[in-house]
Amino acid sequence: MKHNANDSDTVKNRKKQTVAKGQTASSLRMERVSKRCRKLLLAGFMMAPLFPAMAQNTGQAATKNEAVSIETLEQEIRHIEQAQAALQQDLLAVRQQLLAKKQQQSTMASAGDQKKTPEVAPSNAPMLANNAVTLPANKVNETPADTHLATADKNTPALTTVAPDSTATAATNAGNNSTALASSAAPNKSNAADSNKSLDLVMDPFQNQSDQYGMANLGNVPSTSSNTSTDQAKADAAFASNVGGDIAQIREGDNGAVELFKHTDVPTEAIIARHARDIISMTANNGVGPHPRETAGAQLAGALGDHGVFNLGPMTFILGGFIDASGLVSNRHIASGTFNSWKSMPFKNNPDYHTANTEASARYTRLSLLMRGTVSQHSTISGFVETDFGAGGSTTNPYESSSYIIRLRQAYLAYDDSRYNFHVLGGQAWSLLTPNRVGITPRQESVAETAEASILAGQTWARQWQVRVAKDWFNHRFWAAISIENPATMYDTTGFTNNAGRIVMPNGSTTTITSNGVGLTQPSAYSAEVSPDIIGKLAWDPAWGHYEVVGIMHMPHDRVTTADGVGHNNTVLTGGGGGSMVLPLIPKKVELRLAGLVGKGIGHYGAALLPDATLDAEGRPVPLWSMQATAGIMGHVTPRLDLYGYYGIQESGRSYFTEKEGYGNPLYNNSGCNTELSTTCVGSTKRISEATIGGWWRFLKGHYGTVQAGVQLAYSTREAWRGTGGSPTTHMSELFLSLRYLPFQ
C-alpha cells in the first residue's frame, strides 16, 4: 500500500514532536527533582549541625525515620539532663540535707538561679519520677525536656533529681499537659499551687533571702508581681509553716517583716547558711541573733566563710580566717604588740614609762576549718580547728625574719542531736564562762569587738580544754549547760623565795605549787591541780535580748613538806558567779552588752590576768577576791560600718601575814615608784580599767571576699594597793590600727 509522501512526512513530524514533548517533560521532571534534591541537600547541610538525626519529611518512610530520630534525640537529651542534674546534686549536697524529714523527702527544681521558684503540681497530683515529655512532630524544632515533678504535699513521694535550667522553655511549652513540670520560671502569685514558692525557704531558709543576721525574711521572696505587702508575706509564711509542719515557725519582727525560723526537727549544726550567717546550732530569734559574720566579734569567736564551702564524699568542709596586718602606737613602751599586757604597764620609776612605742606585725593572721558530717537524720558531728601565729620562739625577733610561730587557738568536736536538743562539745574552745549572745553555742561568744588581741580589760574569757554538755527547751529559748574544764591556778608569790615552783616558808617548810613544763610544754610552769574546774550556765532568749547566769567551782591545790621530811596536801574549795546580757536597743542595729563575774580564785579568767591565789603562813592556798566587769554599746550603722564603745574593769583582793609576804601587803615599800630607776616599788596591782572607742569599715566586699579596716583608741589605768610611800598609779594611751582581708566572707 502506498502512502502519500505528505502523509508520511506528517506522521514523522508527529512522532518527532511526541518524542520532543516526552523529552521536554522528562527534562522538566528531572530538573524539578534536581532542584528539590539540591534544596533538601542544602537544608540538610545547614541543619545537620543542629539536628544531626533529622530526616527529610518526604513520604511515609521519611515520617517513620523522623520519629526514630526524635526518639533518639530525646534519649540523648535525657542523658545530658541526668548528668547535669547529678552535677547539680553534688554542688548542692548540703542543701539536700535539709530534705531529711520523718515521712518524706521533698525535692525542689533548681536552675542555678536560687532566687527563682519552681512551679509545682497540685498537692493531690501523683508524682512521677523520670517522666519524659514527648512533643508533637510539628514542634520538632523545640527542645524536648525530661523534667521531674515537685509537690508541696508532705505525703507524696518526692523526686531526687534537680531539673537543669535548660529545661525551662520546654517545660513551659508543655504546660498544658496533665502533669506539672518543675521549672525555674518566675512564680505566679495568682495560682494557689504557686504558693509553694515558700517551700524553698522552708527547705533552705538561709539563702539569699535572709538578712544580715541569717533569719529568712519571707517578705523578700523574689516575684514578678508588684504585690510585696506585709499581708502577702504573712500569707506566704503561713503556707510555708503548713507545708513545713514542725520544720518551721513564723514570727513577725518589729519592722513588720515576717521571719521564718527552723527549730526542733531540723538537725542542729547541719545548715550551711550561705551569704548570711555562720554555721550554728538552731537558736531562738531574740532580737540579737547570731553574730553578723563579718564583724570583728564574730571573727574573734571563730566565724566561718561562705565562699569556702566544699564537699568531699559525705563530708562538708568550710574554710575561715583572715590575713591580718595590725599595729599600735602608744605612749608607753610595752613589748607585747597588740596583745595588751595591762599588769605590765610601767610606773614612773621604769624608763619605759617615759618612752613611746610603735610596733606592727601580721602575727594574728588566722586560719580555721570546720569539718561536718551527718550521723543520722537528727544528729550531726563536726570538728573545728583554728590557729594563728601569735606564739614566739627562740628565733623570733623584730630585726630580721619576725618568725612568729603557729599556735593552737581552738580544736574541738561537737555532736548535736536535734530530736532531743542535746549538744556535746569536747576539746579546746572558749570557756563556758565566756558570755554568749544567743543560746549556748560555739562560735557565738559575746566578746568586745576591739582591734587589740587581748580584747578588753575586764572581759571574762579563756580558751582551754573542756567537755561540755548542753540541752535546750521551748524551741531553743531556754538553755542549760555544764562543763568540766582544765584547771590552772595563777599564784602570786611576792615576798616569798620561789625556786621553780617550790616556795620556802618562814617556818622552814617548803610548799610546792607548780612544776616547770618539760618537752613540748617548756618553759611554762604548770600548777598542781587535783580537780578540773566545774562550770554551769543557764541562758534565756526571750523575744527581746539574751540573758544568762553562770557559776564556777575551783579547787586550788598544793603540797607542804616540813623540814623533817613529812608532807601533806592542801585543797581549798572556792569559786564565783556572775552573768551577762545583750539588749537590742534597736534590733539588729544597736545593742547594749553587760557582763560581770565575782568570786575568789578566778582572777585568771579576766583579760588582765590578775592572780587567783597566794599563800598563808602554813603554806595553804589563799584564794584572792576578784571582780571583772564590762559594759559596752555596739552599733551596726550600715552593713559596712560598725562603731563601738566599751569600758572594762578588773579588781583583785589582797592577803598577807607578815611584813614581807602576801599580795597587796600594806607594809610593802612603794616609796620609789615615782623616782626613775628606783627599785623600791612593789606595786601589787589592785585595779585595772580600760575605756575604748573604735570602729570597723568594710570598704571592699564582693565575690572576692571582704577587706576591712579597723581603728581603736584606748585609755588604760593601773592602780596598786597602798603600801608605805603611797599607792602608785599609771596610765597608758594606745592607738590600734588593723587591716584584714577575709577571702571566705
HELIX and SHEET records of a PDB file:
HELIX    1   1 ALA A    5  MET A   47  1                                  43    
HELIX    2   2 GLY A   59  LEU A   91  1                                  33    
HELIX    3   3 ALA A   93  GLN A   97  1                                   5    
HELIX    4   4 ALA A  137  LYS A  139  5                                   3    
HELIX    5   5 ASP A  165  THR A  167  5                                   3    
HELIX    6   6 ALA A  168  ASN A  173  1                                   6    
HELIX    7   7 ALA A  193  SER A  198  5                                   6    
HELIX    8   8 LEU A  199  MET A  203  1                                   5    
HELIX    9   9 LEU A  218  ASN A  220  5                                   3    
HELIX   10  10 THR A  230  GLY A  244  1                                  15    
HELIX   11  11 GLY A  245  ILE A  247  5                                   3    
HELIX   12  12 ALA A  296  ALA A  301  1                                   6    
HELIX   13  13 TRP A  342  SER A  344  5                                   3    
HELIX   14  14 PRO A  351  HIS A  354  5                                   4    
HELIX   15  15 GLY A  519  THR A  521  5                                   3    
HELIX   16  16 GLY A  603  TYR A  605  5                                   3    
SHEET    1   A 2 ASN A 131  ALA A 132  0                                        
SHEET    2   A 2 ASP A 146  THR A 147 -1                                        
SHEET    1   B 3 ALA A 216  ASN A 217  0                                        
SHEET    2   B 3 VAL A 258  LYS A 262 -1                                        
SHEET    3   B 3 ALA A 248  GLU A 252 -1                                        
SHEET    1   C 3 VAL A 309  LEU A 312  0                                        
SHEET    2   C 3 MET A 315  SER A 330 -1                                        
SHEET    3   C 3 ASN A 357  SER A 361 -1                                        
SHEET    1   D17 VAL A 309  LEU A 312  0                                        
SHEET    2   D17 MET A 315  SER A 330 -1                                        
SHEET    3   D17 ARG A 366  SER A 376 -1                                        
SHEET    4   D17 SER A 379  ALA A 391 -1                                        
SHEET    5   D17 ILE A 405  ASP A 417 -1                                        
SHEET    6   D17 PHE A 422  TRP A 430 -1                                        
SHEET    7   D17 ARG A 463  TRP A 473 -1                                        
SHEET    8   D17 PHE A 478  GLU A 485 -1                                        
SHEET    9   D17 ASP A 533  TRP A 540 -1                                        
SHEET   10   D17 HIS A 546  HIS A 554 -1                                        
SHEET   11   D17 THR A 574  ILE A 586 -1                                        
SHEET   12   D17 VAL A 590  LYS A 600 -1                                        
SHEET   13   D17 TRP A 625  THR A 638 -1                                        
SHEET   14   D17 LEU A 641  SER A 652 -1                                        
SHEET   15   D17 THR A 685  GLY A 702 -1                                        
SHEET   16   D17 GLY A 705  ALA A 720 -1                                        
SHEET   17   D17 THR A 729  LEU A 742 -1                                        
SHEET    1   E 5 THR A 497  ASN A 499  0                                        
SHEET    2   E 5 ARG A 502  VAL A 504 -1                                        
SHEET    3   E 5 THR A 510  THR A 512 -1                                        
SHEET    4   E 5 HIS A 557  THR A 561 -1                                        
SHEET    5   E 5 GLY A 567  THR A 571 -1                                        
SHEET    1   F 2 THR A 514  ASN A 516  0                                        
SHEET    2   F 2 ALA A 525  SER A 527 -1                                        
SHEET    1   G 2 ALA A 613  LEU A 615  0                                        
SHEET    2   G 2 PRO A 621  PRO A 623 -1                                        
SHEET    1   H 2 SER A 655  TYR A 656  0                                        
SHEET    2   H 2 GLY A 662  TYR A 663 -1                                        
END                                                                             
